[in-house]
Amino acid sequence: MKETYHVLGLMSGTSLDGLDMAYCSFWKEEARWRFSLNKSACIDYSPEFQQKLKQAIELSATDLLLLNNEFGRWMGEQSKVFIAENQLEVDFISSHGHTVFHQIDKKLTYQIGAGQELANAANQKVVCDFRSLDVSLGGQGAPLVPIGDELLFSEYDFCLNLGGISNASFRMNGIRKAFDVSPANMLLSYILKPTGKAFDDKGKMANSGKMVQSLLDALNALAFYKQPFPKSLGFEWFRDEVMPLIDSSKASVEDQLHTTVHHIAFQIGASLRPYAGPKAKILVTGGGAKNLFLVEMIQHYLGSAIEVVIPDPAIVDYKEAIVFAFMGVLRSEGEINCLRAVTGASKDSSSGVAFHPW
């Protein structure tokens, strides 16, 4: 085993707010994995490139493959600049890529960001494609971050990520369980689109709005919420099930935001409260952790059963990129990085494919 790994983790989430880059060190201490986040950055997408990624789901097969290569090269170029500017020594880059398709009923998940293009452009070894092996084993291919929750953040009873989609993980009878809970920033950003704002600063607009009970009831009635876990969400579900409810609402943007924040928080509370032990704590990360009204409502719906903990801002912003860097380390060590208890696969696996620069 290598004594210390130095890895650049890359993550592009469904909220399309940019490419998260986390340069981390990982080592074992008293048989436990430890980490440090040494450098980080979020590279914004240009409006044109953001739109291209958003519309990727509608592309022809040829155009999607071209975008796969283009995005891989772009990530490689950004990584090369980041490494050079910060004079970093990197063992490899570990990349999640950007999810275009996630249709588990068809055993389909597809992340763009071609590994070989990325490796060539960055002139670094790359580990990527962390989802397809699990799907081939009958799993959801998601969520993947719970392996990091289990091995890097085990001091918390629950870990909640508020990205484009909210997902949570926790131990139940000694086994890590996890699932996607609801849409989160993806939903709030969609409502904000007519205003031209990228996000609701600290949730102030949502806080100023009023409840639209009919919209809240319609959202809470969606069939996904009655499904047992493991379960995961993709943009396709959001487009088909959630967007029509928002589009048909005559309520103001503020009232829609207010209502959907309650919806997100209610689903989180309903999903996690039954599994709370005494003095439980939940680590909340992702962009949604900066929405103070959303965090307040999550604490409200969790009640006194679970205390919400917001960590250091760097962990809030880069936890997913940290964990994908860590997944590459586990893959390099041949250790399990994808948990069947989380995804529903037939067995645990060590997932990820390596590419070397040419």
PyMOL commands that set and color helices and strands:
alter all, ss='L'
color gray80, all
select helices_A, chain A and resi 47-54+56-58+61-85+104-106+115-122+132-136+146-152+185-195+201-208+213-220+223-226+235-247+253-275+287-290+292-305+313-333+340-343
alter helices_A, ss='H'
color red, helices_A
select strands_A, chain A and resi 4-12+19-29+32-43+92-103+108-112+126-128+158-162+165-172+175-183+280-285+306-309+353-355
alter strands_A, ss='S'
color yellow, strands_A
deselect
rebuild
show_as cartoon
